[in-house]
Each structure stands twice: as structure tokens, then as C-alpha cells.
């Protein structure tokens, strides 16, 4: 049975897109068929991590939402980016980086109901084991729809008071929407913090399981989204934690 996984954060800069790329990579390396939808239409970026030239894409999620193509036509097979390490498949449905298209989304919006149809069509047309939605930060109509449809919601936060407050709002909304499962991922944790203490504090605050507490990493910062971290550093402690996260989301 396929899983629809929404990966969300209340604020930008939490590492949401990198997490999506790494989770998808690990699942594909384990033989699963996975797709990542860049639903952050106003500020797309996950294509960079997979080395995709979004400007050269024939179709994007925007084209589907505006009736120019089927959503599967916008799917790109990015499995080659995994350098032969995957027995499964990864497909990416990018959003357009054309400033005019982004401005149109901001100005005119789109029929968010099409997202529901599109997600279901992707799962069927691509025979997916997992569909990962890289959501837009914060809470808007599109994000709420993605969260409401999700089998599991992964909320990424930093150990930061603003993130804590925003995550509290997101958790409450997700519970009202009846999301079956939620997992929290604490990212970019400073080395001076006790990660076991952070886990206990966050789980107590939100009454929700923490899938992992990821430390701040100079290697991650230096990589600068130019590659998939768990592919470049498969034996790094963060890659091990990403595997824990991936398994937690598809259990």
C-alpha cells in the first residue's frame, strides 16, 4: 500500500527540502518507487538537490495546475542522480522557477482541488510506494489540503523559540484535520545542546514522537544543497539518522 507523506515546517530555512530529498533517496535505495512533489510553488528548490535544471523542464507542477498537461507528464525520473545505488526509482515533479509563473501563482492562485486529484493520479500512474510532498512553509489553503490528505505528516523544526511556537500551531491544526500519524524532526541542533534532552523536551511539549534530533553539520552547510547528503556521506551520523526518519515514516 502506498503512503502519502507530507513534509512541512512552519517557517522557511529548516532544511525541509533537503530532508525530502534524503528520505526519498533512502527509500529508493531500499527498492521503493518514490515521487517527490515540490508543492512549494512560490519558492521551489528541491530540484537543485537532485541536480535538475528546472528551467529546462518540459513541464512542471504549474503546467498541470493550469491544465496544460497531466501531472505524470511533469514527472522526471531522477534515479540517475543516485549513481546506481538505488534498486527502486525516484521521480521529481518540480515547480516552475520562471518569475512570471511564480508571480501568476501569487497573483491568481489555482484550483487547490486539483492537487488532490494530482496526488492520487501520481500514485496510480507511477505505481508509487511513497509520495512525498515538499510543502510551502506556514499554513495556507494548499498546505492544509496536503496535510489533510497525508497518511503521515513530518514536521521539521529547529530548536528555536519561533519554530517551537509555529510547530505548536501546526500540530494542533493537524490533529483537528485528523492526520493519522505525525512525526517531528528536530534539525540543525547546536553541538552545545544535549540531544536527548531536546528530544524529551519536544516530545513532552507536543505529545508527539520525535523521529530524530539531527545535529548541526558543517558538512551539510558546505554541501550547500548541491547534492544529496546521505548519498555523498553514507556513513555520516546524520545519514544514519535520516534512515531512521525514513523508516519511521513508512512503518
Phi, psi and omega in degrees: 000135182282155179241137172257116186246116175264127178249120192223156169214150181286330180236159176284166175082015181272348185096025184297311183293320176298321178296316178303313182296318181290319178298314180298318180299314181297318180295320179291323177296335179268009172099005182271155173265120189229145170232146176243124176256122176277089181271007174274070191294332181280338179211066184292152181196346186295337178300328181299319183294326179272002178073029182264134174275094184297330180294334181265003182291138179293317179224158178225175175303324179302317181299319178297313184295336178256018170076021182269343182198166170287152184294328178295335178292339179271355183280128176250133176282108181255017178304323179302338178294345182270005172054042175076010182271354186251136171265350176259206182223149169234130173245143177242131172251097185280159167263156184290141173258009176291122181305326180293321179291320178296318179297324179295319178299314181295321184281313190254340185068198179198171180283103184293340177299334178295333178298317179303310180297320183293317180299316180295321180295320179297314181302319181285309187293326183258004180051054188278146168270331180210136174242119184254125181255116174273100190280167171281136179300156180083193182234114172224184187298316181296317181295317179299322178295316179298317179296317183295328181279342191292142169283328178214138179248122174257120180253123181258132179218157172260158177285076190216138186299322178294319177295319180301315182293315180295322179295323177302317178297313182298317180299316180296318179295316181299322179292322177294329180279353177076031177300127185299318182220144175230144173226140177257142176234114179268122187242158175058042181283122180301148182299334182285349180273143172278113187293328176295322178293319179299315179302310182298319182296316182290316180298321179292319183296322187249357184050051185212143183290135173267119181288326179192152170246108184267131180284159168301141182226123175295326179296320178296316180296318181291330179294329172054041177063020179274354182198173179271120189302312183292341175279318180287322183234069186297336182260005180289145178306325179293323177296322176298318179292323176298323178295321176299317179298311183302315180293326179294327184279338182247010183299000000 
